[in-house]
């Protein structure tokens, strides 16, 4: 669709922001209670929402994607051509947008574009090299082997500790008799 200055159009707006969320460990209360094996309860500062050596804050900061359609007024149109390819760029007070990528006729179309971009970003982040590979100097096959080995080792440790816990519980019951 040919748009001109003064036209209203929907654009897909996408970005990231820091959000504060209630600490999932202390639920914003700044302290947690730890029940010891002998039944005593100890109250201590929550270390999950305390960055570094600071005091607990009751919240954690997380980054989340934000995407929402935005209605803008076109303030300029720029058409350029390279060989057979023509590019149309629209300008508004809020920024620059490329036709057929960012500019839509309806809010629903812009919202769909926002959601597609959010899914693409999440997928891209989940498969990014620094998250997949423990050591970027090693090959993927080395890293795959490393992660398989570590998973097996931790599973064996978990089984070992579960067994010890069962023995301790049984002995605790014997001590009470």
Secondary structure, 3 states (H helix, E strand, C coil): CCCCCCCEEEEEEEEEEEEEEECCCCCCCCEEEEECCCCCEEEEECCCCCCCCCCCCCEEEEEEEEEEEEEEECCEEEEEEECCEEEEEEEECCEEEEECCCEECCHHHHHHHHHHHHHHHHHHHHCCHHHHCCCCCCCHHHHHHHHHHHHHHHHHHHHHHHHHHHHHHHHHHHHHC
